[in-house]
Amino acid sequence: MAELWWVLVLALALAAEPGRKVQIGVRRRPEACGVRSRRGDLLHMHYTGHLEDGTQFDSSRSRDQPFVFSLGTGQVIKGWDQGLLGMCEGEKRKLVIPPELGYGDRGAPPKIPGGAVLIFEVELLKIERRPSFRGVPNTGGALQFRGTPPKHRAQEHTPPFVGGPPKLGGVNKEQVGASCSG
């Protein structure tokens, strides 16, 4: 009996470790799906986010304005970059995002406390495939430069789900801004 107790304790400890994944529930998928979302795509989404207790903290629907961002480039929380891959236009999903793939222990005060599990109802309205940049084909990743990056500062706009500065091909905007004349 004691051995069974230790197996149960070990199983619970492993389940509670960081590294959990996004739970994805498909609410509605269109019958025909010619294009699925991938890294580098520009997605037009509607979403509603709430906490486990049901408290809503944000919604694009209340603003009647879709949220537009580039998937897999660090513009949104990691849970979105993972949970929105492979979606079809018109598809609806429910994402349950653990803290380590959301805002972590710091949260996003005042609406999102530290350590919060985030629950999103999302709908993919439109996928825009990104064209190649300076002759470099779209590999579905972040922007790729040949030679020196363009002489301009990174955009100062921060989408609502970013915890830190946007990344451009592995270089953050402070590094780009500091090396470029304005």
Secondary structure as the mmCIF struct_conf table of DSSP 4:
data_model
#
loop_
_struct_conf.conf_type_id
_struct_conf.id
_struct_conf.beg_label_comp_id
_struct_conf.beg_label_asym_id
_struct_conf.beg_label_seq_id
_struct_conf.end_label_comp_id
_struct_conf.end_label_asym_id
_struct_conf.end_label_seq_id
HELX_RH_AL_P HELX_RH_AL_P1 ALA A 2 ALA A 16
BEND BEND1 GLU A 17 PRO A 18
STRN STRN1 GLN A 23 ARG A 28
BEND BEND2 GLU A 31 GLU A 31
BEND BEND3 GLY A 34 GLY A 34
STRN STRN2 ARG A 36 ARG A 36
TURN_TY1_P TURN_TY1_P1 ARG A 39 GLY A 40
STRN STRN3 LEU A 42 LEU A 51
TURN_TY1_P TURN_TY1_P2 GLU A 52 ASP A 53
BEND BEND4 GLY A 54 GLY A 54
STRN STRN4 GLN A 56 SER A 59
HELX_RH_AL_P HELX_RH_AL_P2 SER A 60 ARG A 63
TURN_TY1_P TURN_TY1_P3 ASP A 64 ASP A 64
STRN STRN5 PHE A 67 SER A 70
TURN_TY1_P TURN_TY1_P4 LEU A 71 GLY A 74
BEND BEND5 GLN A 75 VAL A 76
HELX_RH_AL_P HELX_RH_AL_P3 LYS A 78 GLY A 83
TURN_TY1_P TURN_TY1_P5 LEU A 84 GLY A 86
HELX_LH_PP_P HELX_LH_PP_P1 MET A 87 MET A 87
STRN STRN6 CYS A 88 CYS A 88
TURN_TY1_P TURN_TY1_P6 GLU A 89 GLY A 90
STRN STRN7 LYS A 92 ILE A 97
HELX_RH_3T_P HELX_RH_3T_P1 PRO A 99 LEU A 101
TURN_TY1_P TURN_TY1_P7 GLY A 102 ARG A 106
STRN STRN8 ALA A 108 ALA A 108
TURN_TY1_P TURN_TY1_P8 PRO A 109 LYS A 111
STRN STRN9 ILE A 112 ILE A 112
TURN_TY1_P TURN_TY1_P9 GLY A 114 GLY A 115
STRN STRN10 LEU A 118 GLU A 128
HELX_LH_PP_P HELX_LH_PP_P2 ARG A 129 SER A 132
STRN STRN11 PHE A 133 PHE A 133
TURN_TY1_P TURN_TY1_P10 ARG A 134 GLY A 135
STRN STRN12 VAL A 136 VAL A 136
BEND BEND6 GLY A 140 ALA A 142
BEND BEND7 ARG A 146 THR A 148
HELX_LH_PP_P HELX_LH_PP_P3 PRO A 149 PRO A 150
BEND BEND8 LYS A 151 HIS A 152
HELX_LH_PP_P HELX_LH_PP_P4 ARG A 153 GLN A 155
TURN_TY1_P TURN_TY1_P11 PRO A 160 PHE A 161
BEND BEND9 GLY A 163 GLY A 164
STRN STRN13 LYS A 167 LEU A 168
TURN_TY1_P TURN_TY1_P12 GLY A 169 GLY A 170
STRN STRN14 VAL A 171 ASN A 172
HELX_RH_AL_P HELX_RH_AL_P4 LYS A 173 SER A 179
BEND BEND10 CYS A 180 CYS A 180
#
